Amino acid sequence: MSEHVNDSYVQRAQKEGYRSRAAYKLLEIDERDRILKSGMVVVDLGATPGGWSQVAASKVGGGGKVIAVDLLPLHPIHGVEFIQGDFCDDSVMAQLEEKLGSKKIGLVISDMSPNISGINMTDQARAMHLAELALDFSIHHLQSSGSFLVKVFQGVGFEDYIKLMRSYFARVVTRKPDSSRDRSNELYLLGTLKI
């Protein structure tokens, strides 16, 4: 707990009005890869507490659209439309399609992590399953020039997941933002459909 409270990114997030330190991870990746563009449509899977949605909304502006989806409630964020539920459920997909209208998704972002049990094999399997679900969603809903950014954890299934992403995306790169804790085995994979 003291590590969290004393974390410079946690303190910075509180000072700058971000809902979580994770906002800086997306800001760093965007600074390097320019994935968030004015006017684009972004879907944030597993959005709560909303740090990534905040960043996305500020970058896409009024002409863009950010749709956040999570099982947990999300306190309203200016410029973000929220759907509470499982993005794999038909009813949630229907709501998402209604919010999209005729617009196409330019970017899917997923910083999802399972509830940690403390049992490494179980936690890794759950994390990879969430990443696989997010990948499946992206494959079926991204526009032809779209991108997909997902958090993964190094461990069992990681190499197979990268291979799977490379079978769908023209370019896949690995990112480890400075704001990601050193002791964490999390990485971010960014897939782009067209180079």
VENJOTA-V992182 format. One record per pair of residues at least 6 apart in sequence whose C-alpha atoms are under 6 Angstrom apart, sorted by the first residue. I is the first residue (numbers start at 1). GAP is how many residues later the second one is. D is the distance in Angstrom with one decimal. If there is no record, write none. Layout:
I/GAP/D + I/GAP/D
//
This chain:
9/12/5.3 + 10/11/5.1 + 13/8/5.6 + 18/33/5.8 + 19/32/4.9 + 20/31/5.1 + 23/28/4.7 + 23/29/5.2 + 25/152/5.6 + 25/154/5.7 + 37/23/5.4 + 38/22/4.0 + 38/23/5.8 + 39/21/5.0 + 39/24/4.5 + 39/25/3.6 + 40/20/5.7 + 40/24/4.7 + 40/66/6.0 + 41/23/5.5 + 41/24/4.7 + 41/25/5.9 + 41/64/5.0 + 41/65/5.3 + 42/24/4.8 + 42/63/6.0 + 42/65/4.9 + 42/66/5.8 + 43/23/5.8 + 43/24/4.9 + 43/25/5.8 + 43/65/4.9 + 44/24/4.7 + 44/65/4.9 + 44/66/5.9 + 45/24/5.1 + 45/65/4.9 + 46/23/5.7 + 46/24/4.5 + 46/66/5.2 + 47/21/5.6 + 47/22/5.8 + 47/23/5.6 + 48/26/5.6 + 57/9/6.0 + 57/22/5.6 + 66/14/5.0 + 67/13/5.8 + 67/14/4.8 + 67/15/5.8 + 68/14/4.8 + 69/13/5.9 + 69/14/4.9 + 69/15/5.8 + 70/14/5.2 + 70/15/5.6 + 71/13/5.4 + 71/14/4.4 + 71/15/5.6 + 104/39/5.6 + 105/37/5.0 + 105/38/5.6 + 106/37/5.9 + 106/40/4.5 + 107/39/5.6 + 107/40/4.9 + 107/41/5.7 + 108/40/4.9 + 109/39/6.0 + 109/40/4.8 + 109/41/6.0 + 110/40/4.7 + 111/40/5.1 + 113/14/5.9 + 114/13/5.7 + 116/7/5.9 + 145/48/5.4 + 145/49/5.3 + 146/47/5.7 + 147/44/5.5 + 147/45/4.4 + 148/42/5.6 + 148/43/5.1 + 149/40/5.7 + 149/41/4.5 + 150/38/5.5 + 150/39/5.4 + 151/36/5.8 + 151/37/4.5 + 152/34/5.7 + 152/35/5.4 + 152/36/6.0 + 153/32/5.5 + 153/33/4.4 + 153/34/6.0 + 154/31/5.6 + 169/22/5.5 + 169/23/5.5 + 169/24/4.6 + 170/22/6.0 + 170/23/5.1 + 170/24/5.6 + 171/20/5.6 + 171/21/5.3 + 172/18/5.5 + 172/19/4.4 + 173/16/5.7 + 173/17/5.3 + 174/14/5.8 + 174/15/4.7 + 175/13/5.0 + 176/11/5.3
//
